[in-house]
Amino acid sequence: MAKRQKKDLWWYIKKEYGLSAMKRKFTKQTGIPLTKAGVERKLGSLLLDFVLGRGKKATASTEEEEEA
């Protein structure tokens, strides 16, 4: 049977102050991810949308042209 590892000090601090729950709540409300991978995904998709012209403004102007 494997030994259980001790939890470190930061685990207790996060648990005590609810930092993980605060981060999760912030992310859900703002849509801004707090992880490195999440930020890279978000920035990458925004950059591609800007370069390829697939942003919200581009779709709004396209819809206006179709109606006219």
TORSE-332196 format. One record per atom (N, C-alpha, C, O): residue number from 1; residue in one letter; z, y, x. Coordinates in Angstrom, 2 decimals, always signed. Last residue first. Layout:
BEGIN
@n: NUM res: a c3: Z c2: Y c1: X .
...
END
This chain:
BEGIN
@n: 68 res: a c3: -47.31 c2: +44.70 c1: -29.68 .
@n: 68 res: a c3: -48.24 c2: +45.84 c1: -29.83 .
@n: 68 res: a c3: -49.68 c2: +45.41 c1: -29.90 .
@n: 68 res: a c3: -50.57 c2: +46.25 c1: -30.02 .
@n: 67 res: e c3: -46.00 c2: +42.33 c1: -29.12 .
@n: 67 res: e c3: -45.90 c2: +42.89 c1: -30.47 .
@n: 67 res: e c3: -46.95 c2: +43.97 c1: -30.71 .
@n: 67 res: e c3: -47.42 c2: +44.13 c1: -31.84 .
@n: 66 res: e c3: -46.53 c2: +42.00 c1: -26.42 .
@n: 66 res: e c3: -47.07 c2: +41.03 c1: -27.35 .
@n: 66 res: e c3: -47.05 c2: +41.56 c1: -28.78 .
@n: 66 res: e c3: -47.96 c2: +41.28 c1: -29.56 .
@n: 65 res: e c3: -45.07 c2: +44.07 c1: -25.28 .
@n: 65 res: e c3: -46.54 c2: +44.09 c1: -25.17 .
@n: 65 res: e c3: -47.17 c2: +43.14 c1: -26.17 .
@n: 65 res: e c3: -48.24 c2: +43.43 c1: -26.70 .
@n: 64 res: e c3: -42.47 c2: +43.26 c1: -25.82 .
@n: 64 res: e c3: -42.95 c2: +44.49 c1: -26.42 .
@n: 64 res: e c3: -44.47 c2: +44.55 c1: -26.39 .
@n: 64 res: e c3: -45.09 c2: +45.01 c1: -27.34 .
@n: 63 res: e c3: -42.33 c2: +40.97 c1: -24.23 .
@n: 63 res: e c3: -42.20 c2: +40.82 c1: -25.68 .
@n: 63 res: e c3: -42.72 c2: +42.07 c1: -26.39 .
@n: 63 res: e c3: -43.34 c2: +41.96 c1: -27.44 .
@n: 62 res: t c3: -42.49 c2: +42.15 c1: -21.71 .
@n: 62 res: t c3: -43.54 c2: +41.23 c1: -22.14 .
@n: 62 res: t c3: -43.50 c2: +41.05 c1: -23.66 .
@n: 62 res: t c3: -44.55 c2: +40.99 c1: -24.29 .
@n: 61 res: s c3: -40.12 c2: +43.55 c1: -21.57 .
@n: 61 res: s c3: -41.37 c2: +44.31 c1: -21.59 .
@n: 61 res: s c3: -42.53 c2: +43.42 c1: -22.05 .
@n: 61 res: s c3: -43.45 c2: +43.91 c1: -22.71 .
@n: 60 res: a c3: -38.33 c2: +41.39 c1: -21.51 .
@n: 60 res: a c3: -38.25 c2: +42.36 c1: -22.59 .
@n: 60 res: a c3: -39.56 c2: +43.15 c1: -22.70 .
@n: 60 res: a c3: -40.05 c2: +43.38 c1: -23.80 .
@n: 59 res: t c3: -38.97 c2: +40.09 c1: -19.15 .
@n: 59 res: t c3: -39.20 c2: +39.39 c1: -20.42 .
@n: 59 res: t c3: -39.15 c2: +40.36 c1: -21.59 .
@n: 59 res: t c3: -39.86 c2: +40.17 c1: -22.57 .
@n: 58 res: a c3: -38.24 c2: +42.06 c1: -17.28 .
@n: 58 res: a c3: -39.62 c2: +41.60 c1: -17.34 .
@n: 58 res: a c3: -39.91 c2: +40.89 c1: -18.66 .
@n: 58 res: a c3: -40.98 c2: +41.08 c1: -19.24 .
@n: 57 res: k c3: -35.51 c2: +42.30 c1: -17.67 .
@n: 57 res: k c3: -36.36 c2: +43.44 c1: -17.97 .
@n: 57 res: k c3: -37.81 c2: +43.00 c1: -18.11 .
@n: 57 res: k c3: -38.53 c2: +43.52 c1: -18.96 .
@n: 56 res: k c3: -34.57 c2: +39.85 c1: -16.78 .
@n: 56 res: k c3: -34.44 c2: +40.16 c1: -18.20 .
@n: 56 res: k c3: -35.35 c2: +41.32 c1: -18.58 .
@n: 56 res: k c3: -35.91 c2: +41.35 c1: -19.68 .
@n: 55 res: g c3: -36.94 c2: +38.56 c1: -14.31 .
@n: 55 res: g c3: -35.68 c2: +39.12 c1: -14.76 .
@n: 55 res: g c3: -35.68 c2: +39.40 c1: -16.25 .
@n: 55 res: g c3: -36.70 c2: +39.21 c1: -16.92 .
@n: 54 res: r c3: -39.02 c2: +37.55 c1: -12.84 .
@n: 54 res: r c3: -38.60 c2: +36.81 c1: -14.03 .
@n: 54 res: r c3: -37.30 c2: +37.34 c1: -14.60 .
@n: 54 res: r c3: -36.61 c2: +36.62 c1: -15.32 .
@n: 53 res: g c3: -40.20 c2: +38.36 c1: -10.44 .
@n: 53 res: g c3: -40.35 c2: +39.18 c1: -11.64 .
@n: 53 res: g c3: -39.98 c2: +38.47 c1: -12.92 .
@n: 53 res: g c3: -40.55 c2: +38.74 c1: -13.97 .
@n: 52 res: l c3: -39.79 c2: +37.16 c1: -8.06 .
@n: 52 res: l c3: -40.85 c2: +36.60 c1: -8.90 .
@n: 52 res: l c3: -41.05 c2: +37.37 c1: -10.20 .
@n: 52 res: l c3: -41.97 c2: +37.07 c1: -10.96 .
@n: 51 res: v c3: -37.66 c2: +38.70 c1: -7.07 .
@n: 51 res: v c3: -38.91 c2: +38.58 c1: -6.31 .
@n: 51 res: v c3: -40.05 c2: +38.11 c1: -7.20 .
@n: 51 res: v c3: -41.17 c2: +38.62 c1: -7.09 .
@n: 50 res: f c3: -35.70 c2: +38.38 c1: -9.08 .
@n: 50 res: f c3: -36.18 c2: +39.71 c1: -8.70 .
@n: 50 res: f c3: -37.54 c2: +39.62 c1: -8.01 .
@n: 50 res: f c3: -38.45 c2: +40.39 c1: -8.33 .
@n: 49 res: d c3: -35.33 c2: +35.62 c1: -9.10 .
@n: 49 res: d c3: -35.76 c2: +36.29 c1: -10.32 .
@n: 49 res: d c3: -36.33 c2: +37.67 c1: -10.01 .
@n: 49 res: d c3: -37.33 c2: +38.08 c1: -10.60 .
@n: 48 res: l c3: -34.38 c2: +35.28 c1: -6.48 .
@n: 48 res: l c3: -35.65 c2: +34.68 c1: -6.89 .
@n: 48 res: l c3: -36.20 c2: +35.34 c1: -8.15 .
@n: 48 res: l c3: -37.40 c2: +35.59 c1: -8.26 .
@n: 47 res: l c3: -31.94 c2: +36.69 c1: -6.68 .
@n: 47 res: l c3: -32.96 c2: +37.11 c1: -5.73 .
@n: 47 res: l c3: -34.32 c2: +36.55 c1: -6.12 .
@n: 47 res: l c3: -35.32 c2: +37.27 c1: -6.08 .
@n: 46 res: l c3: -30.58 c2: +35.16 c1: -8.60 .
@n: 46 res: l c3: -30.88 c2: +36.57 c1: -8.86 .
@n: 46 res: l c3: -31.99 c2: +37.08 c1: -7.95 .
@n: 46 res: l c3: -32.87 c2: +37.82 c1: -8.39 .
@n: 45 res: s c3: -30.40 c2: +32.71 c1: -7.25 .
@n: 45 res: s c3: -31.17 c2: +32.78 c1: -8.50 .
@n: 45 res: s c3: -31.51 c2: +34.22 c1: -8.85 .
@n: 45 res: s c3: -32.61 c2: +34.49 c1: -9.35 .
@n: 44 res: g c3: -28.80 c2: +33.48 c1: -5.06 .
@n: 44 res: g c3: -30.13 c2: +32.91 c1: -4.86 .
@n: 44 res: g c3: -30.98 c2: +33.00 c1: -6.11 .
@n: 44 res: g c3: -32.17 c2: +33.34 c1: -6.03 .
@n: 43 res: l c3: -26.43 c2: +34.29 c1: -6.30 .
@n: 43 res: l c3: -27.24 c2: +35.26 c1: -5.57 .
@n: 43 res: l c3: -28.66 c2: +34.76 c1: -5.34 .
@n: 43 res: l c3: -29.61 c2: +35.54 c1: -5.41 .
@n: 42 res: k c3: -25.64 c2: +31.77 c1: -7.40 .
@n: 42 res: k c3: -25.83 c2: +32.94 c1: -8.25 .
@n: 42 res: k c3: -26.73 c2: +33.98 c1: -7.56 .
@n: 42 res: k c3: -27.67 c2: +34.48 c1: -8.17 .
@n: 41 res: r c3: -25.44 c2: +30.13 c1: -5.11 .
@n: 41 res: r c3: -26.34 c2: +29.77 c1: -6.21 .
@n: 41 res: r c3: -26.67 c2: +30.98 c1: -7.05 .
@n: 41 res: r c3: -27.84 c2: +31.22 c1: -7.38 .
@n: 40 res: e c3: -23.46 c2: +31.52 c1: -3.67 .
@n: 40 res: e c3: -24.79 c2: +31.34 c1: -3.09 .
@n: 40 res: e c3: -25.81 c2: +30.98 c1: -4.17 .
@n: 40 res: e c3: -26.93 c2: +31.49 c1: -4.14 .
@n: 39 res: v c3: -21.31 c2: +31.28 c1: -5.45 .
@n: 39 res: v c3: -21.83 c2: +32.61 c1: -5.13 .
@n: 39 res: v c3: -23.24 c2: +32.50 c1: -4.55 .
@n: 39 res: v c3: -24.11 c2: +33.29 c1: -4.90 .
@n: 38 res: g c3: -20.96 c2: +28.49 c1: -5.35 .
@n: 38 res: g c3: -21.28 c2: +29.16 c1: -6.61 .
@n: 38 res: g c3: -21.88 c2: +30.54 c1: -6.39 .
@n: 38 res: g c3: -22.83 c2: +30.93 c1: -7.07 .
@n: 37 res: a c3: -20.25 c2: +28.04 c1: -2.70 .
@n: 37 res: a c3: -21.48 c2: +27.45 c1: -3.22 .
@n: 37 res: a c3: -21.92 c2: +28.14 c1: -4.51 .
@n: 37 res: a c3: -23.11 c2: +28.35 c1: -4.74 .
@n: 36 res: k c3: -17.80 c2: +29.44 c1: -2.61 .
@n: 36 res: k c3: -18.90 c2: +29.81 c1: -1.72 .
@n: 36 res: k c3: -20.23 c2: +29.29 c1: -2.27 .
@n: 36 res: k c3: -21.22 c2: +30.02 c1: -2.30 .
@n: 35 res: t c3: -16.38 c2: +30.34 c1: -5.79 .
@n: 35 res: t c3: -16.57 c2: +29.40 c1: -4.69 .
@n: 35 res: t c3: -17.77 c2: +29.85 c1: -3.86 .
@n: 35 res: t c3: -18.64 c2: +30.55 c1: -4.36 .
@n: 34 res: l c3: -16.32 c2: +32.00 c1: -7.93 .
@n: 34 res: l c3: -15.46 c2: +32.35 c1: -6.80 .
@n: 34 res: l c3: -15.59 c2: +31.38 c1: -5.64 .
@n: 34 res: l c3: -14.97 c2: +31.59 c1: -4.59 .
@n: 33 res: p c3: -18.88 c2: +33.39 c1: -10.08 .
@n: 33 res: p c3: -18.19 c2: +32.27 c1: -9.46 .
@n: 33 res: p c3: -17.39 c2: +32.71 c1: -8.24 .
@n: 33 res: p c3: -17.75 c2: +33.68 c1: -7.58 .
@n: 32 res: i c3: -18.81 c2: +35.38 c1: -12.82 .
@n: 32 res: i c3: -18.95 c2: +35.47 c1: -11.37 .
@n: 32 res: i c3: -18.20 c2: +34.31 c1: -10.74 .
@n: 32 res: i c3: -16.98 c2: +34.25 c1: -10.87 .
@n: 31 res: g c3: -18.30 c2: +35.56 c1: -15.46 .
@n: 31 res: g c3: -19.51 c2: +34.83 c1: -15.08 .
@n: 31 res: g c3: -19.78 c2: +34.89 c1: -13.59 .
@n: 31 res: g c3: -20.85 c2: +34.49 c1: -13.13 .
@n: 30 res: t c3: -16.03 c2: +36.71 c1: -16.56 .
@n: 30 res: t c3: -17.01 c2: +37.57 c1: -15.90 .
@n: 30 res: t c3: -18.32 c2: +36.87 c1: -15.59 .
@n: 30 res: t c3: -19.36 c2: +37.53 c1: -15.47 .
@n: 29 res: q c3: -14.56 c2: +34.63 c1: -17.81 .
@n: 29 res: q c3: -14.75 c2: +35.91 c1: -18.48 .
@n: 29 res: q c3: -15.88 c2: +36.73 c1: -17.87 .
@n: 29 res: q c3: -16.62 c2: +37.39 c1: -18.61 .
@n: 28 res: k c3: -14.60 c2: +32.50 c1: -15.97 .
@n: 28 res: k c3: -15.14 c2: +32.30 c1: -17.32 .
@n: 28 res: k c3: -15.44 c2: +33.63 c1: -18.00 .
@n: 28 res: k c3: -16.45 c2: +33.76 c1: -18.69 .
@n: 27 res: t c3: -13.36 c2: +33.68 c1: -13.75 .
@n: 27 res: t c3: -14.73 c2: +33.20 c1: -13.65 .
@n: 27 res: t c3: -15.35 c2: +33.02 c1: -15.03 .
@n: 27 res: t c3: -16.52 c2: +33.35 c1: -15.23 .
@n: 26 res: f c3: -10.79 c2: +34.18 c1: -14.75 .
@n: 26 res: f c3: -11.63 c2: +35.28 c1: -14.29 .
@n: 26 res: f c3: -13.09 c2: +34.86 c1: -14.26 .
@n: 26 res: f c3: -13.97 c2: +35.61 c1: -14.70 .
@n: 25 res: k c3: -9.93 c2: +31.53 c1: -15.20 .
@n: 25 res: k c3: -10.02 c2: +32.46 c1: -16.32 .
@n: 25 res: k c3: -10.93 c2: +33.64 c1: -15.96 .
@n: 25 res: k c3: -11.76 c2: +34.05 c1: -16.78 .
@n: 24 res: r c3: -9.90 c2: +30.52 c1: -12.58 .
@n: 24 res: r c3: -10.75 c2: +29.90 c1: -13.58 .
@n: 24 res: r c3: -10.98 c2: +30.84 c1: -14.76 .
@n: 24 res: r c3: -12.10 c2: +30.94 c1: -15.26 .
@n: 23 res: k c3: -7.95 c2: +32.15 c1: -11.41 .
@n: 23 res: k c3: -9.31 c2: +32.17 c1: -10.89 .
@n: 23 res: k c3: -10.29 c2: +31.61 c1: -11.92 .
@n: 23 res: k c3: -11.37 c2: +32.16 c1: -12.12 .
@n: 22 res: m c3: -5.71 c2: +31.40 c1: -12.95 .
@n: 22 res: m c3: -6.17 c2: +32.79 c1: -12.94 .
@n: 22 res: m c3: -7.62 c2: +32.89 c1: -12.48 .
@n: 22 res: m c3: -8.42 c2: +33.62 c1: -13.06 .
@n: 21 res: a c3: -5.48 c2: +28.71 c1: -12.26 .
@n: 21 res: a c3: -5.76 c2: +29.07 c1: -13.65 .
@n: 21 res: a c3: -6.27 c2: +30.50 c1: -13.75 .
@n: 21 res: a c3: -7.17 c2: +30.79 c1: -14.54 .
@n: 20 res: s c3: -4.86 c2: +28.99 c1: -9.54 .
@n: 20 res: s c3: -6.08 c2: +28.26 c1: -9.95 .
@n: 20 res: s c3: -6.46 c2: +28.62 c1: -11.38 .
@n: 20 res: s c3: -7.64 c2: +28.80 c1: -11.67 .
@n: 19 res: l c3: -2.40 c2: +30.34 c1: -9.59 .
@n: 19 res: l c3: -3.59 c2: +30.97 c1: -9.02 .
@n: 19 res: l c3: -4.87 c2: +30.28 c1: -9.46 .
@n: 19 res: l c3: -5.87 c2: +30.95 c1: -9.73 .
@n: 18 res: g c3: +0.24 c2: +29.99 c1: -10.52 .
@n: 18 res: g c3: -0.90 c2: +29.71 c1: -11.39 .
@n: 18 res: g c3: -2.20 c2: +30.33 c1: -10.89 .
@n: 18 res: g c3: -3.01 c2: +30.80 c1: -11.69 .
@n: 17 res: y c3: +2.48 c2: +30.12 c1: -8.97 .
@n: 17 res: y c3: +1.95 c2: +31.37 c1: -9.51 .
@n: 17 res: y c3: +0.72 c2: +31.17 c1: -10.38 .
@n: 17 res: y c3: +0.20 c2: +32.15 c1: -10.93 .
@n: 16 res: e c3: +2.99 c2: +27.39 c1: -8.37 .
@n: 16 res: e c3: +4.04 c2: +28.26 c1: -8.87 .
@n: 16 res: e c3: +3.48 c2: +29.49 c1: -9.57 .
@n: 16 res: e c3: +3.95 c2: +29.86 c1: -10.65 .
@n: 15 res: k c3: +0.57 c2: +26.43 c1: -7.31 .
@n: 15 res: k c3: +1.12 c2: +25.85 c1: -8.54 .
@n: 15 res: k c3: +2.13 c2: +26.79 c1: -9.18 .
@n: 15 res: k c3: +2.14 c2: +26.96 c1: -10.40 .
@n: 14 res: k c3: +0.35 c2: +27.94 c1: -4.99 .
@n: 14 res: k c3: -0.69 c2: +28.02 c1: -6.02 .
@n: 14 res: k c3: -0.16 c2: +27.52 c1: -7.36 .
@n: 14 res: k c3: -0.41 c2: +28.12 c1: -8.40 .
@n: 13 res: i c3: +2.66 c2: +27.04 c1: -3.66 .
@n: 13 res: i c3: +2.51 c2: +28.46 c1: -4.01 .
@n: 13 res: i c3: +1.47 c2: +28.63 c1: -5.11 .
@n: 13 res: i c3: +1.70 c2: +29.37 c1: -6.07 .
@n: 12 res: y c3: +2.13 c2: +24.31 c1: -3.33 .
@n: 12 res: y c3: +3.27 c2: +24.73 c1: -4.14 .
@n: 12 res: y c3: +3.16 c2: +26.20 c1: -4.55 .
@n: 12 res: y c3: +3.52 c2: +26.55 c1: -5.68 .
@n: 11 res: w c3: -0.09 c2: +24.44 c1: -1.65 .
@n: 11 res: w c3: -0.20 c2: +23.75 c1: -2.94 .
@n: 11 res: w c3: +0.93 c2: +24.20 c1: -3.86 .
@n: 11 res: w c3: +0.70 c2: +24.45 c1: -5.04 .
@n: 10 res: w c3: +0.94 c2: +25.65 c1: +0.62 .
@n: 10 res: w c3: +0.01 c2: +26.40 c1: -0.23 .
@n: 10 res: w c3: -0.17 c2: +25.75 c1: -1.59 .
@n: 10 res: w c3: -0.38 c2: +26.45 c1: -2.58 .
@n: 9 res: l c3: +2.53 c2: +23.60 c1: +1.75 .
@n: 9 res: l c3: +3.16 c2: +24.79 c1: +1.19 .
@n: 9 res: l c3: +2.23 c2: +25.54 c1: +0.26 .
@n: 9 res: l c3: +2.66 c2: +26.01 c1: -0.79 .
@n: 8 res: d c3: +1.24 c2: +20.30 c1: +0.86 .
@n: 8 res: d c3: +1.56 c2: +21.39 c1: +1.76 .
@n: 8 res: d c3: +2.12 c2: +22.59 c1: +1.00 .
@n: 8 res: d c3: +2.19 c2: +22.59 c1: -0.23 .
@n: 7 res: k c3: +2.54 c2: +17.14 c1: +0.00 .
@n: 7 res: k c3: +1.80 c2: +18.32 c1: -0.41 .
@n: 7 res: k c3: +2.21 c2: +19.47 c1: +0.50 .
@n: 7 res: k c3: +3.37 c2: +19.60 c1: +0.86 .
@n: 6 res: k c3: +2.24 c2: +14.17 c1: +1.89 .
@n: 6 res: k c3: +3.06 c2: +15.27 c1: +1.41 .
@n: 6 res: k c3: +2.14 c2: +16.42 c1: +1.00 .
@n: 6 res: k c3: +1.09 c2: +16.64 c1: +1.61 .
@n: 5 res: q c3: +0.62 c2: +11.20 c1: +0.78 .
@n: 5 res: q c3: +0.68 c2: +12.36 c1: +1.66 .
@n: 5 res: q c3: +1.55 c2: +13.43 c1: +1.04 .
@n: 5 res: q c3: +1.60 c2: +13.59 c1: -0.18 .
@n: 4 res: r c3: +1.84 c2: +7.95 c1: +0.49 .
@n: 4 res: r c3: +1.46 c2: +9.19 c1: -0.19 .
@n: 4 res: r c3: +1.59 c2: +10.34 c1: +0.79 .
@n: 4 res: r c3: +2.57 c2: +10.43 c1: +1.53 .
@n: 3 res: k c3: +0.50 c2: +5.11 c1: +2.16 .
@n: 3 res: k c3: +1.54 c2: +6.12 c1: +2.03 .
@n: 3 res: k c3: +1.00 c2: +7.32 c1: +1.27 .
@n: 3 res: k c3: -0.18 c2: +7.66 c1: +1.40 .
@n: 2 res: a c3: -0.88 c2: +2.22 c1: +0.56 .
@n: 2 res: a c3: -1.01 c2: +3.42 c1: +1.38 .
@n: 2 res: a c3: +0.14 c2: +4.38 c1: +1.12 .
@n: 2 res: a c3: +0.68 c2: +4.45 c1: +0.02 .
@n: 1 res: m c3: +0.00 c2: -1.16 c1: +0.84 .
@n: 1 res: m c3: +0.00 c2: +0.00 c1: +0.00 .
@n: 1 res: m c3: +0.00 c2: +1.24 c1: +0.89 .
@n: 1 res: m c3: +0.77 c2: +1.32 c1: +1.85 .
END
